[in-house]
Amino acid sequence: MRLEDYWGVGPKTSTRLESALGTEGAVAAIESADVRALVDAGVTRGRAVRILRRADGKSGIDALATRDARDVYDDLLSLASDRALTEHAADRIRVLTPLPTVEERRERLDRVLAAKDAWAALDDDARASVEEAFRAYDEAGETERAAVHAALELREAGLRGETFDALDEADPDALRDALGALGYVDNDGSVAPGADDRLDRMRDRLETAKDLESGSFDVLETIQSRGVRSLDDFRSAFVEYIAQETDLSRGEVESTAAEDARDATDFVSTSLHALVDELEADVDEREATVAEELRDRIWAARDDVDLAVEAVDEVALSLSLARFALEYDLTRPTIAETGLAVCGARNLFIDEPQPVSYAVGDHDLSCSSGPVPPTGDRVSVLTGANSGGKTTLLETLSQVAILASMGLPVPADSALVGQFDSLVFHRRHASFNAGVLESTLKSIVPPLSGAGRTLMLVDEFEAITEPGRAADLLNGLVNLTVERDAFGVYVTHLADELSPLPPEARIDGIFAEGLTDELDLRVDYQPRFGTVGKSTPEFIVSRLVANAGDRAERAGFEALAAAVGEEAVQKTLSDAEFAG
């Protein structure tokens, strides 16, 4: 396969990857979702992630039809990758995409939740051992030797059961034998230090002999300083000195001593050069022997080594996702064909959120706490107070839908998630002009009008056009959602201005209930079904009156209080004071 056949790989990126990795290496890096290899080759991390998300040609990334949906997706994967045990696992998490079939989603859910149970069952010492094994694997650069060592450590930590079957497939005795050989021999036959004690000693002697050869005049002076008078005495002193310095036997040094040197200087240099040549030949012979032995040991355990390498990466991914699921108390959703329903759902981007229950479409959930959402309505129009959590609810629903589409557990006590071909999530935008209206409609209408089933989560559509026309457009979107057999939640303040909704739609409301003793808005974030929520401006005006900086400012806000209902404002202030 040509590199440019992969999505996002143009001529410049292709040339960069081929130069750094070679064509086969680059293809292998893309197919194995190796973000690190692409980044090391000069591709920016963001681009590498985008390429790998579409690498297999069957990516579900296009199901995230809007920028806001993709932003939620990115933020979710960032949370998950923060719990990764290895860099490679983090990279693999970052390139997860929605899975195309219900069966694939259920299979991944099974793996992740089984790993979650296994991780939860480990005691603190075992978890620490597993984390240390993966930390060492990362620091060693994820080599084969590091993978084998990690596999043995993971077995020692007690990882057993279906989730870790791959670890059991490799013979631990074969892995231990291979561990002493892996990483010590290169393709060119060179053997790294530490592989063989005898080879290491021979190399040390060779290096010492080379140092002596390079300082042959110093050797000559040292021997002469001993007061030798004849050539025989000089030869004997030389042999004794070199044997002592190199830890060789006298016979080994004697065998390379020059026989026909012209003088002492020639004798020393010629003898040392011959000794170095002899030792180099011995080292080369021993290195070749050790390399062959190491290769034989690796070859004998090759299948087990390959199993260990694959197992360590798969276990790292499964346990990383398990740690994410445990960290945020994620649970298994029911994967269905249609509908979206949650009980006790929590927004992962908010600290200590209030759980909410909500639904569009058919479902059979029975919530253990809080109200059970209505079933059957394809569309809801969500109304209510400013800062009442309507946008947060939309974001929560998008998190549940996206995680379930990737075969991951969701932040809810229970959930039912249908298979959506497109997710349209659109946050409120402050701009108010024709360009924003046009770009928004071009973003949200095509997925709804196309083939497949769409989930629409649209926030305050009226913010981008004048209120009267916004109500008409919102009516059109609700009707189009019903006509296209889609599902949707539309947040608006224009519920009273909408034409009669189709029977498949309902109106829900979120209510502000007053002010806290700190004069913060007190909101029940759980929507009330079939009821229009109220913005209750008297709460906001009450806070402004209470916090007015001077008499004139207070008088202005009191004038607004009269407009919205002075009695309600005074009651709100009284209730807040009593609560304090």
SVG drawing of the C-alpha trace seen along z (x, -y; Angstrom):
<svg xmlns="http://www.w3.org/2000/svg" viewBox="-50 -58 123 82">
<polyline fill="none" stroke="black" stroke-width="0.4" points="0.0,0.0 1.3,-3.5 1.6,-5.9 -0.4,-8.5 -3.3,-6.1 -3.8,-6.8 -6.0,-9.7 -4.1,-12.9 -0.7,-11.6 0.3,-14.0 3.5,-14.1 5.5,-16.0 4.4,-13.8 5.0,-10.7 8.5,-11.8 9.2,-12.6 8.0,-9.2 9.8,-7.3 13.1,-9.1 12.8,-8.4 11.2,-5.0 11.2,-3.5 8.0,-2.6 7.5,0.7 8.3,-0.9 5.9,-3.8 3.1,-1.5 3.7,0.7 3.7,-2.5 0.4,-3.6 -1.3,-0.2 -0.3,0.3 -1.4,-3.3 2.2,-4.2 1.8,-7.9 5.3,-8.1 7.0,-6.7 5.2,-9.3 6.0,-12.1 9.7,-11.0 9.7,-11.1 8.7,-14.7 4.9,-14.7 3.2,-16.9 1.3,-15.0 -2.1,-16.5 -1.7,-15.5 -0.4,-12.0 -3.5,-11.4 -5.8,-12.6 -4.1,-10.3 -4.3,-7.3 -7.9,-7.9 -8.8,-7.2 -6.0,-4.7 -8.1,-1.6 -10.5,-3.2 -13.5,-2.2 -13.2,-4.9 -16.4,-6.2 -14.9,-9.6 -17.3,-11.0 -20.2,-10.1 -19.1,-13.1 -20.8,-15.6 -19.9,-18.9 -16.9,-20.7 -18.5,-20.7 -19.1,-17.0 -15.5,-16.4 -14.4,-18.7 -16.3,-16.6 -14.7,-13.5 -11.2,-14.9 -11.8,-15.9 -13.1,-12.5 -10.1,-10.7 -7.8,-13.2 -9.4,-12.1 -9.0,-8.5 -5.4,-8.7 -4.5,-10.4 -5.2,-7.0 -3.0,-5.1 -0.3,-2.8 2.1,-3.3 2.8,-5.9 1.7,-3.5 -1.5,-2.7 -2.2,-6.5 -1.6,-6.9 -3.9,-4.0 -6.6,-5.5 -6.2,-8.9 -7.0,-7.2 -10.0,-5.2 -13.0,-6.1 -16.7,-5.1 -17.1,-1.5 -19.4,-0.6 -21.4,2.2 -23.3,3.1 -21.3,6.4 -18.0,4.6 -19.2,2.1 -20.4,4.9 -17.2,6.9 -15.0,3.9 -17.4,3.2 -16.9,6.8 -13.1,6.5 -13.0,3.1 -15.4,4.1 -13.7,7.4 -10.4,5.6 -12.2,3.1 -13.3,5.9 -9.8,7.5 -8.1,4.2 -10.5,3.5 -9.8,7.0 -6.1,6.4 -4.7,5.2 -2.6,2.1 0.7,4.0 -0.3,5.8 -1.5,2.6 1.8,1.0 3.7,3.9 1.7,3.7 2.2,0.0 6.0,0.4 6.2,3.1 4.6,0.9 6.7,-2.1 9.9,-0.1 8.5,1.1 8.0,-2.6 11.4,-3.8 13.1,-1.0 11.5,-2.2 9.0,0.7 11.7,3.1 11.1,6.9 13.3,7.5 11.3,4.9 8.0,6.6 9.2,10.0 10.3,8.7 7.0,6.9 5.0,10.0 6.9,12.0 6.3,9.2 2.6,9.1 2.2,12.8 4.1,12.5 1.7,9.8 -1.2,12.2 -2.9,11.1 -5.0,14.1 -8.4,14.8 -10.1,14.2 -8.8,10.6 -5.2,11.8 -5.4,15.0 -2.7,13.7 -0.2,13.6 -0.9,17.3 -0.4,18.4 3.4,17.7 5.6,20.2 7.2,18.4 10.2,20.7 10.8,19.9 10.4,16.2 12.9,16.4 15.5,18.1 14.9,15.6 15.1,12.7 18.9,13.4 19.3,13.2 16.9,10.5 18.4,7.0 22.0,8.3 22.5,9.2 21.9,6.9 21.2,7.8 24.8,7.2 25.9,9.8 27.3,7.4 26.8,8.4 26.1,5.8 28.0,5.8 26.5,7.9 25.5,10.8 28.6,13.0 31.1,12.6 33.9,14.2 33.4,11.9 33.3,8.9 36.6,9.9 38.2,10.4 37.0,7.0 38.5,5.4 41.9,7.0 41.7,5.8 41.0,2.2 43.9,2.3 46.2,3.7 45.1,0.9 45.9,-1.7 49.3,-0.2 50.0,-0.1 49.0,-3.8 51.4,-4.6 54.3,-2.3 57.0,-4.8 55.7,-5.0 55.9,-1.2 59.4,-1.3 60.5,-3.9 58.8,-1.9 60.6,1.3 63.9,-0.5 63.5,-2.1 63.7,1.3 67.4,1.5 67.4,4.4 70.7,4.9 70.3,7.5 67.7,8.1 66.6,11.3 66.1,9.4 64.2,6.7 62.0,9.4 61.3,11.1 60.4,7.7 58.1,6.8 56.2,10.1 55.8,9.8 54.6,6.1 52.1,6.6 50.7,9.8 50.2,7.9 48.5,4.9 46.2,7.0 45.5,9.9 46.8,12.2 49.0,15.2 52.8,14.9 52.4,17.5 49.7,15.5 51.9,12.5 55.0,14.5 53.4,16.0 53.0,12.6 56.4,11.1 58.6,10.1 61.4,12.4 63.5,10.2 63.1,6.6 65.9,4.2 66.0,2.6 63.9,2.2 61.6,-0.4 60.8,1.8 60.4,4.8 57.8,3.0 55.7,1.5 55.8,4.7 54.9,7.0 52.0,4.8 50.6,4.5 50.7,8.3 49.1,8.7 46.2,6.3 45.7,8.2 45.6,11.5 43.1,10.3 40.9,8.7 40.7,12.0 39.9,13.8 37.2,11.3 35.6,11.5 35.5,15.3 34.0,15.2 31.4,12.6 30.4,14.6 29.9,17.7 27.9,15.8 25.8,14.1 24.9,17.5 24.0,18.9 21.8,15.8 20.0,16.1 19.4,19.8 17.9,19.0 15.7,16.2 14.6,18.4 13.6,21.2 11.4,18.8 10.3,16.7 6.6,17.6 6.5,17.0 8.3,13.7 5.8,12.5 2.9,13.5 4.4,11.6 5.0,8.4 1.4,8.5 0.0,9.4 1.7,6.6 0.4,4.0 -3.1,5.4 -3.1,5.7 -1.8,2.2 -4.7,0.9 -7.4,2.9 -6.1,1.9 -5.7,-1.7 -9.3,-1.9 -10.3,0.0 -8.5,-2.6 -10.5,-5.3 -13.7,-3.5 -12.9,-3.1 -11.8,-6.7 -15.1,-8.0 -17.4,-5.2 -18.4,-4.3 -21.0,-1.6 -22.2,0.6 -24.8,-1.0 -27.4,1.1 -26.5,0.9 -29.7,0.7 -30.8,-0.2 -32.5,-3.5 -33.1,-6.0 -31.0,-7.6 -31.9,-7.4 -29.9,-7.9 -30.5,-7.5 -28.2,-9.4 -26.0,-10.7 -23.0,-12.8 -21.0,-15.3 -17.3,-14.2 -16.0,-17.7 -17.6,-19.1 -16.5,-18.5 -19.3,-17.1 -22.1,-17.4 -25.7,-16.8 -26.8,-13.5 -29.7,-13.8 -32.1,-11.5 -33.3,-12.1 -34.4,-10.4 -35.6,-10.7 -37.0,-7.7 -38.2,-4.4 -36.5,-2.8 -37.3,-0.5 -35.0,-2.0 -36.2,-2.1 -34.2,-4.7 -33.2,-3.8 -33.1,-7.4 -34.8,-10.4 -37.6,-10.5 -38.0,-8.0 -37.8,-9.9 -40.8,-9.6 -40.5,-7.0 -41.5,-7.3 -40.9,-11.0 -38.4,-11.4 -37.7,-15.1 -37.6,-17.2 -37.6,-21.0 -35.6,-21.9 -36.4,-25.2 -35.6,-26.9 -33.5,-29.3 -30.3,-30.9 -27.3,-29.0 -29.7,-26.2 -27.6,-23.4 -29.3,-23.0 -26.1,-23.2 -24.4,-20.9 -27.2,-18.3 -26.7,-18.4 -23.0,-17.9 -23.6,-15.0 -25.8,-13.3 -23.1,-13.8 -20.6,-12.2 -22.8,-9.2 -23.5,-8.8 -19.8,-9.2 -18.4,-6.8 -21.0,-4.2 -20.3,-4.5 -16.7,-3.6 -17.7,-0.6 -16.7,-2.2 -18.7,-2.4 -20.6,-5.7 -21.0,-8.1 -24.5,-7.1 -26.2,-4.7 -27.8,-3.1 -28.2,-4.0 -29.6,-2.9 -27.8,-4.2 -28.9,-3.6 -26.8,-3.3 -26.5,-6.8 -24.9,-7.3 -24.4,-11.0 -24.1,-13.0 -24.9,-16.7 -23.9,-18.6 -24.0,-22.4 -23.2,-24.8 -24.6,-28.2 -22.6,-30.9 -22.7,-34.5 -22.3,-36.0 -25.5,-37.3 -25.2,-37.8 -26.1,-36.2 -22.7,-34.5 -23.0,-32.6 -26.6,-31.6 -25.6,-30.3 -22.5,-28.4 -24.6,-26.9 -27.4,-25.7 -24.7,-24.2 -23.3,-22.4 -26.4,-20.9 -28.9,-20.4 -27.0,-18.1 -26.4,-15.3 -30.1,-15.5 -31.1,-15.4 -28.8,-12.6 -29.1,-8.9 -28.9,-7.2 -30.1,-8.0 -29.1,-11.2 -29.0,-12.5 -29.5,-16.2 -28.3,-18.1 -28.7,-21.8 -28.3,-24.6 -30.1,-28.0 -30.5,-28.2 -32.2,-31.6 -28.8,-33.2 -27.8,-33.4 -30.8,-35.2 -33.7,-37.4 -36.2,-35.8 -39.2,-35.7 -37.4,-34.0 -35.5,-31.8 -38.8,-30.3 -39.8,-29.5 -36.5,-27.9 -36.6,-25.9 -40.1,-24.7 -38.7,-23.6 -35.8,-21.7 -38.1,-19.9 -40.4,-18.9 -37.5,-17.8 -36.1,-15.7 -39.4,-13.9 -39.8,-13.5 -36.2,-12.1 -36.8,-9.4 -34.1,-11.1 -33.9,-12.0 -33.2,-15.4 -32.9,-17.7 -33.3,-21.4 -32.5,-24.0 -34.5,-27.2 -36.0,-30.2 -38.7,-30.4 -41.0,-27.6 -44.0,-30.0 -43.4,-31.2 -43.2,-27.8 -46.1,-26.6 -47.8,-23.4 -45.2,-20.7 -45.7,-17.4 -47.0,-14.5 -43.6,-12.9 -42.1,-16.0 -42.4,-17.2 -41.4,-20.3 -39.3,-19.9 -38.1,-22.6 -35.3,-23.3 -36.3,-25.5 -34.4,-27.9 -35.6,-27.6 -34.2,-30.7 -30.9,-32.1 -28.4,-30.5 -27.3,-32.4 -24.3,-33.5 -26.9,-34.8 -25.9,-32.3 -28.6,-30.9 -30.1,-27.7 -31.1,-25.4 -32.6,-21.9 -30.7,-20.6 -33.0,-17.6 -35.5,-18.6 -39.2,-18.4 -40.9,-16.6 -43.7,-18.0 -43.3,-21.5 -42.0,-24.8 -39.1,-26.0 -39.0,-29.6 -36.0,-31.9 -37.2,-33.5 -35.5,-36.9 -36.6,-38.0 -33.8,-35.8 -31.1,-37.6 -32.6,-41.0 -32.7,-40.1 -29.0,-39.4 -28.2,-42.6 -30.2,-44.6 -28.5,-42.9 -25.0,-43.4 -25.5,-47.0 -22.4,-49.0 -24.0,-52.4 -27.4,-54.0 -27.8,-55.2 -27.0,-51.7 -29.4,-50.1 -32.1,-52.5 -31.6,-51.4 -31.9,-47.8 -34.9,-48.4 -36.6,-50.0 -36.0,-46.7 -37.4,-44.9 -40.6,-46.8 -40.8,-45.8 -40.3,-42.1 -42.4,-42.0 -41.2,-43.8 -43.0,-41.4 -41.3,-38.4 -37.9,-40.2 -38.5,-41.1 -39.6,-37.5 -36.4,-36.1 -34.2,-38.4 -36.1,-37.5 -35.7,-33.8 -32.0,-34.1 -31.5,-36.1 -33.5,-33.6 -31.4,-30.7 -28.2,-32.5"/>
</svg>
